[in-house]
């Protein structure tokens, strides 16, 4: 995965899990699952690097 695309995924995961989930208190499971999917994408790409 290109570095710029991975950075977009990282920003998305940060927004969803940290900002929306922690600071804004979003508790919808579908939103949290979306954030974890983004985090898994990052981890999977780092494993192959």
PDB file with one MODEL, atoms N, CA, C and O in Angstrom:
MODEL        1
ATOM      1  N   UNK A   1       0.860  -1.174   0.000  1.00  0.00           N
ATOM      2  CA  UNK A   1       0.000   0.000   0.000  1.00  0.00           C
ATOM      3  C   UNK A   1       0.902   1.233   0.000  1.00  0.00           C
ATOM      4  O   UNK A   1       1.915   1.286   0.699  1.00  0.00           O
ATOM      5  N   UNK A   2       0.514   2.203  -0.789  1.00  0.00           N
ATOM      6  CA  UNK A   2       1.308   3.433  -0.860  1.00  0.00           C
ATOM      7  C   UNK A   2       1.274   4.161   0.477  1.00  0.00           C
ATOM      8  O   UNK A   2       0.301   4.069   1.225  1.00  0.00           O
ATOM      9  N   UNK A   3       2.336   4.876   0.759  1.00  0.00           N
ATOM     10  CA  UNK A   3       2.472   5.591   2.029  1.00  0.00           C
ATOM     11  C   UNK A   3       1.365   6.612   2.216  1.00  0.00           C
ATOM     12  O   UNK A   3       0.842   6.758   3.321  1.00  0.00           O
ATOM     13  N   UNK A   4       0.999   7.322   1.159  1.00  0.00           N
ATOM     14  CA  UNK A   4      -0.044   8.348   1.299  1.00  0.00           C
ATOM     15  C   UNK A   4      -1.405   7.711   1.600  1.00  0.00           C
ATOM     16  O   UNK A   4      -2.200   8.268   2.356  1.00  0.00           O
ATOM     17  N   UNK A   5      -1.667   6.551   1.010  1.00  0.00           N
ATOM     18  CA  UNK A   5      -2.931   5.869   1.274  1.00  0.00           C
ATOM     19  C   UNK A   5      -2.942   5.353   2.708  1.00  0.00           C
ATOM     20  O   UNK A   5      -3.962   5.441   3.392  1.00  0.00           O
ATOM     21  N   UNK A   6      -1.817   4.817   3.165  1.00  0.00           N
ATOM     22  CA  UNK A   6      -1.719   4.321   4.534  1.00  0.00           C
ATOM     23  C   UNK A   6      -1.884   5.466   5.532  1.00  0.00           C
ATOM     24  O   UNK A   6      -2.486   5.282   6.590  1.00  0.00           O
ATOM     25  N   UNK A   7      -1.360   6.630   5.210  1.00  0.00           N
ATOM     26  CA  UNK A   7      -1.537   7.796   6.070  1.00  0.00           C
ATOM     27  C   UNK A   7      -3.012   8.193   6.150  1.00  0.00           C
ATOM     28  O   UNK A   7      -3.490   8.569   7.220  1.00  0.00           O
ATOM     29  N   UNK A   8      -3.724   8.114   5.051  1.00  0.00           N
ATOM     30  CA  UNK A   8      -5.163   8.397   5.067  1.00  0.00           C
ATOM     31  C   UNK A   8      -5.909   7.423   5.972  1.00  0.00           C
ATOM     32  O   UNK A   8      -6.812   7.815   6.711  1.00  0.00           O
ATOM     33  N   UNK A   9      -5.520   6.142   5.905  1.00  0.00           N
ATOM     34  CA  UNK A   9      -6.146   5.125   6.748  1.00  0.00           C
ATOM     35  C   UNK A   9      -5.833   5.402   8.221  1.00  0.00           C
ATOM     36  O   UNK A   9      -6.706   5.268   9.079  1.00  0.00           O
ATOM     37  N   UNK A  10      -4.600   5.784   8.509  1.00  0.00           N
ATOM     38  CA  UNK A  10      -4.207   6.112   9.877  1.00  0.00           C
ATOM     39  C   UNK A  10      -5.018   7.293  10.407  1.00  0.00           C
ATOM     40  O   UNK A  10      -5.505   7.253  11.536  1.00  0.00           O
ATOM     41  N   UNK A  11      -5.163   8.327   9.610  1.00  0.00           N
ATOM     42  CA  UNK A  11      -5.954   9.497  10.023  1.00  0.00           C
ATOM     43  C   UNK A  11      -7.404   9.117  10.266  1.00  0.00           C
ATOM     44  O   UNK A  11      -8.028   9.598  11.212  1.00  0.00           O
ATOM     45  N   UNK A  12      -7.937   8.258   9.416  1.00  0.00           N
ATOM     46  CA  UNK A  12      -9.318   7.810   9.569  1.00  0.00           C
ATOM     47  C   UNK A  12      -9.495   7.016  10.861  1.00  0.00           C
ATOM     48  O   UNK A  12     -10.451   7.236  11.605  1.00  0.00           O
ATOM     49  N   UNK A  13      -8.566   6.087  11.126  1.00  0.00           N
ATOM     50  CA  UNK A  13      -8.643   5.286  12.352  1.00  0.00           C
ATOM     51  C   UNK A  13      -8.539   6.186  13.582  1.00  0.00           C
ATOM     52  O   UNK A  13      -9.271   5.996  14.553  1.00  0.00           O
ATOM     53  N   UNK A  14      -7.641   7.155  13.545  1.00  0.00           N
ATOM     54  CA  UNK A  14      -7.479   8.091  14.670  1.00  0.00           C
ATOM     55  C   UNK A  14      -8.769   8.886  14.899  1.00  0.00           C
ATOM     56  O   UNK A  14      -9.242   9.017  16.028  1.00  0.00           O
ATOM     57  N   UNK A  15      -9.320   9.406  13.816  1.00  0.00           N
ATOM     58  CA  UNK A  15     -10.559  10.179  13.942  1.00  0.00           C
ATOM     59  C   UNK A  15     -11.678   9.342  14.551  1.00  0.00           C
ATOM     60  O   UNK A  15     -12.357   9.773  15.482  1.00  0.00           O
ATOM     61  N   UNK A  16     -11.858   8.141  14.011  1.00  0.00           N
ATOM     62  CA  UNK A  16     -12.973   7.302  14.450  1.00  0.00           C
ATOM     63  C   UNK A  16     -12.792   6.836  15.884  1.00  0.00           C
ATOM     64  O   UNK A  16     -13.681   7.017  16.717  1.00  0.00           O
ATOM     65  N   UNK A  17     -11.634   6.231  16.178  1.00  0.00           N
ATOM     66  CA  UNK A  17     -11.462   5.602  17.486  1.00  0.00           C
ATOM     67  C   UNK A  17     -11.135   6.603  18.597  1.00  0.00           C
ATOM     68  O   UNK A  17     -11.648   6.481  19.709  1.00  0.00           O
ATOM     69  N   UNK A  18     -10.307   7.567  18.309  1.00  0.00           N
ATOM     70  CA  UNK A  18      -9.874   8.476  19.377  1.00  0.00           C
ATOM     71  C   UNK A  18     -10.797   9.689  19.505  1.00  0.00           C
ATOM     72  O   UNK A  18     -11.324   9.967  20.581  1.00  0.00           O
ATOM     73  N   UNK A  19     -10.983  10.395  18.410  1.00  0.00           N
ATOM     74  CA  UNK A  19     -11.768  11.632  18.494  1.00  0.00           C
ATOM     75  C   UNK A  19     -13.257  11.356  18.635  1.00  0.00           C
ATOM     76  O   UNK A  19     -13.895  11.831  19.574  1.00  0.00           O
ATOM     77  N   UNK A  20     -13.809  10.590  17.703  1.00  0.00           N
ATOM     78  CA  UNK A  20     -15.254  10.341  17.760  1.00  0.00           C
ATOM     79  C   UNK A  20     -15.615   9.418  18.913  1.00  0.00           C
ATOM     80  O   UNK A  20     -16.573   9.671  19.644  1.00  0.00           O
ATOM     81  N   UNK A  21     -14.846   8.346  19.073  1.00  0.00           N
ATOM     82  CA  UNK A  21     -15.181   7.353  20.086  1.00  0.00           C
ATOM     83  C   UNK A  21     -14.881   7.797  21.504  1.00  0.00           C
ATOM     84  O   UNK A  21     -15.671   7.549  22.415  1.00  0.00           O
ATOM     85  N   UNK A  22     -13.742   8.452  21.698  1.00  0.00           N
ATOM     86  CA  UNK A  22     -13.349   8.822  23.057  1.00  0.00           C
ATOM     87  C   UNK A  22     -13.844  10.218  23.432  1.00  0.00           C
ATOM     88  O   UNK A  22     -14.563  10.376  24.420  1.00  0.00           O
ATOM     89  N   UNK A  23     -13.469  11.218  22.659  1.00  0.00           N
ATOM     90  CA  UNK A  23     -13.819  12.591  23.029  1.00  0.00           C
ATOM     91  C   UNK A  23     -15.293  12.906  22.796  1.00  0.00           C
ATOM     92  O   UNK A  23     -15.933  13.538  23.636  1.00  0.00           O
ATOM     93  N   UNK A  24     -15.832  12.467  21.662  1.00  0.00           N
ATOM     94  CA  UNK A  24     -17.227  12.788  21.363  1.00  0.00           C
ATOM     95  C   UNK A  24     -18.198  11.777  21.953  1.00  0.00           C
ATOM     96  O   UNK A  24     -19.401  12.032  22.014  1.00  0.00           O
ATOM     97  N   UNK A  25     -17.685  10.635  22.389  1.00  0.00           N
ATOM     98  CA  UNK A  25     -18.531   9.655  23.053  1.00  0.00           C
ATOM     99  C   UNK A  25     -19.463   8.882  22.133  1.00  0.00           C
ATOM    100  O   UNK A  25     -20.515   8.414  22.570  1.00  0.00           O
ATOM    101  N   UNK A  26     -19.092   8.741  20.870  1.00  0.00           N
ATOM    102  CA  UNK A  26     -19.910   7.950  19.952  1.00  0.00           C
ATOM    103  C   UNK A  26     -19.847   6.495  20.412  1.00  0.00           C
ATOM    104  O   UNK A  26     -18.760   5.930  20.530  1.00  0.00           O
ATOM    105  N   UNK A  27     -20.984   5.898  20.667  1.00  0.00           N
ATOM    106  CA  UNK A  27     -21.003   4.526  21.188  1.00  0.00           C
ATOM    107  C   UNK A  27     -21.629   3.534  20.215  1.00  0.00           C
ATOM    108  O   UNK A  27     -21.830   2.373  20.570  1.00  0.00           O
ATOM    109  N   UNK A  28     -21.937   3.961  19.012  1.00  0.00           N
ATOM    110  CA  UNK A  28     -22.526   3.043  18.034  1.00  0.00           C
ATOM    111  C   UNK A  28     -21.484   2.005  17.652  1.00  0.00           C
ATOM    112  O   UNK A  28     -20.374   2.343  17.240  1.00  0.00           O
ATOM    113  N   UNK A  29     -21.850   0.756  17.793  1.00  0.00           N
ATOM    114  CA  UNK A  29     -20.893  -0.318  17.526  1.00  0.00           C
ATOM    115  C   UNK A  29     -20.433  -0.324  16.078  1.00  0.00           C
ATOM    116  O   UNK A  29     -19.292  -0.693  15.801  1.00  0.00           O
ATOM    117  N   UNK A  30     -21.281   0.070  15.163  1.00  0.00           N
ATOM    118  CA  UNK A  30     -20.889   0.074  13.753  1.00  0.00           C
ATOM    119  C   UNK A  30     -19.754   1.069  13.487  1.00  0.00           C
ATOM    120  O   UNK A  30     -18.896   0.821  12.640  1.00  0.00           O
ATOM    121  N   UNK A  31     -19.750   2.169  14.195  1.00  0.00           N
ATOM    122  CA  UNK A  31     -18.688   3.171  14.036  1.00  0.00           C
ATOM    123  C   UNK A  31     -17.384   2.631  14.610  1.00  0.00           C
ATOM    124  O   UNK A  31     -16.331   2.769  13.987  1.00  0.00           O
ATOM    125  N   UNK A  32     -17.442   2.022  15.782  1.00  0.00           N
ATOM    126  CA  UNK A  32     -16.246   1.466  16.408  1.00  0.00           C
ATOM    127  C   UNK A  32     -15.680   0.322  15.558  1.00  0.00           C
ATOM    128  O   UNK A  32     -14.464   0.213  15.400  1.00  0.00           O
ATOM    129  N   UNK A  33     -16.541  -0.515  15.020  1.00  0.00           N
ATOM    130  CA  UNK A  33     -16.096  -1.604  14.148  1.00  0.00           C
ATOM    131  C   UNK A  33     -15.385  -1.050  12.921  1.00  0.00           C
ATOM    132  O   UNK A  33     -14.366  -1.594  12.495  1.00  0.00           O
ATOM    133  N   UNK A  34     -15.913   0.024  12.354  1.00  0.00           N
ATOM    134  CA  UNK A  34     -15.269   0.656  11.213  1.00  0.00           C
ATOM    135  C   UNK A  34     -13.858   1.136  11.582  1.00  0.00           C
ATOM    136  O   UNK A  34     -12.924   0.991  10.793  1.00  0.00           O
ATOM    137  N   UNK A  35     -13.710   1.701  12.773  1.00  0.00           N
ATOM    138  CA  UNK A  35     -12.397   2.151  13.235  1.00  0.00           C
ATOM    139  C   UNK A  35     -11.433   1.000  13.414  1.00  0.00           C
ATOM    140  O   UNK A  35     -10.258   1.116  13.067  1.00  0.00           O
ATOM    141  N   UNK A  36     -11.913  -0.114  13.952  1.00  0.00           N
ATOM    142  CA  UNK A  36     -11.051  -1.282  14.125  1.00  0.00           C
ATOM    143  C   UNK A  36     -10.660  -1.899  12.785  1.00  0.00           C
ATOM    144  O   UNK A  36      -9.559  -2.434  12.648  1.00  0.00           O
ATOM    145  N   UNK A  37     -11.542  -1.829  11.804  1.00  0.00           N
ATOM    146  CA  UNK A  37     -11.190  -2.324  10.461  1.00  0.00           C
ATOM    147  C   UNK A  37     -10.064  -1.480   9.868  1.00  0.00           C
ATOM    148  O   UNK A  37      -9.158  -2.011   9.226  1.00  0.00           O
ATOM    149  N   UNK A  38     -10.121  -0.177  10.083  1.00  0.00           N
ATOM    150  CA  UNK A  38      -9.052   0.695   9.613  1.00  0.00           C
ATOM    151  C   UNK A  38      -7.741   0.360  10.330  1.00  0.00           C
ATOM    152  O   UNK A  38      -6.683   0.305   9.703  1.00  0.00           O
ATOM    153  N   UNK A  39      -7.816   0.137  11.641  1.00  0.00           N
ATOM    154  CA  UNK A  39      -6.619  -0.215  12.403  1.00  0.00           C
ATOM    155  C   UNK A  39      -6.037  -1.543  11.925  1.00  0.00           C
ATOM    156  O   UNK A  39      -4.818  -1.690  11.846  1.00  0.00           O
ATOM    157  N   UNK A  40      -6.893  -2.507  11.608  1.00  0.00           N
ATOM    158  CA  UNK A  40      -6.424  -3.802  11.109  1.00  0.00           C
ATOM    159  C   UNK A  40      -5.733  -3.636   9.764  1.00  0.00           C
ATOM    160  O   UNK A  40      -4.738  -4.309   9.496  1.00  0.00           O
ATOM    161  N   UNK A  41      -6.238  -2.759   8.923  1.00  0.00           N
ATOM    162  CA  UNK A  41      -5.592  -2.482   7.643  1.00  0.00           C
ATOM    163  C   UNK A  41      -4.176  -1.975   7.864  1.00  0.00           C
ATOM    164  O   UNK A  41      -3.252  -2.384   7.160  1.00  0.00           O
ATOM    165  N   UNK A  42      -4.000  -1.093   8.827  1.00  0.00           N
ATOM    166  CA  UNK A  42      -2.670  -0.557   9.125  1.00  0.00           C
ATOM    167  C   UNK A  42      -1.754  -1.678   9.602  1.00  0.00           C
ATOM    168  O   UNK A  42      -0.627  -1.807   9.123  1.00  0.00           O
ATOM    169  N   UNK A  43      -2.231  -2.483  10.538  1.00  0.00           N
ATOM    170  CA  UNK A  43      -1.421  -3.570  11.082  1.00  0.00           C
ATOM    171  C   UNK A  43      -1.036  -4.563  10.001  1.00  0.00           C
ATOM    172  O   UNK A  43       0.119  -4.982   9.927  1.00  0.00           O
ATOM    173  N   UNK A  44      -1.987  -4.943   9.163  1.00  0.00           N
ATOM    174  CA  UNK A  44      -1.700  -5.895   8.088  1.00  0.00           C
ATOM    175  C   UNK A  44      -0.654  -5.362   7.123  1.00  0.00           C
ATOM    176  O   UNK A  44       0.199  -6.114   6.651  1.00  0.00           O
ATOM    177  N   UNK A  45      -0.714  -4.083   6.830  1.00  0.00           N
ATOM    178  CA  UNK A  45       0.261  -3.490   5.925  1.00  0.00           C
ATOM    179  C   UNK A  45       1.639  -3.374   6.559  1.00  0.00           C
ATOM    180  O   UNK A  45       2.648  -3.479   5.863  1.00  0.00           O
ATOM    181  N   UNK A  46       1.695  -3.164   7.850  1.00  0.00           N
ATOM    182  CA  UNK A  46       2.979  -3.106   8.528  1.00  0.00           C
ATOM    183  C   UNK A  46       3.626  -4.487   8.628  1.00  0.00           C
ATOM    184  O   UNK A  46       4.851  -4.608   8.606  1.00  0.00           O
ATOM    185  N   UNK A  47       2.804  -5.519   8.737  1.00  0.00           N
ATOM    186  CA  UNK A  47       3.322  -6.886   8.792  1.00  0.00           C
ATOM    187  C   UNK A  47       4.024  -7.256   7.496  1.00  0.00           C
ATOM    188  O   UNK A  47       5.042  -7.948   7.513  1.00  0.00           O
ATOM    189  N   UNK A  48       3.482  -6.795   6.369  1.00  0.00           N
ATOM    190  CA  UNK A  48       4.053  -7.155   5.067  1.00  0.00           C
ATOM    191  C   UNK A  48       5.197  -6.265   4.662  1.00  0.00           C
ATOM    192  O   UNK A  48       5.883  -6.552   3.681  1.00  0.00           O
ATOM    193  N   UNK A  49       5.422  -5.188   5.394  1.00  0.00           N
ATOM    194  CA  UNK A  49       6.497  -4.237   5.040  1.00  0.00           C
ATOM    195  C   UNK A  49       7.860  -4.774   5.404  1.00  0.00           C
ATOM    196  O   UNK A  49       8.868  -4.105   5.176  1.00  0.00           O
TER     197      UNK A  49
ENDMDL
END
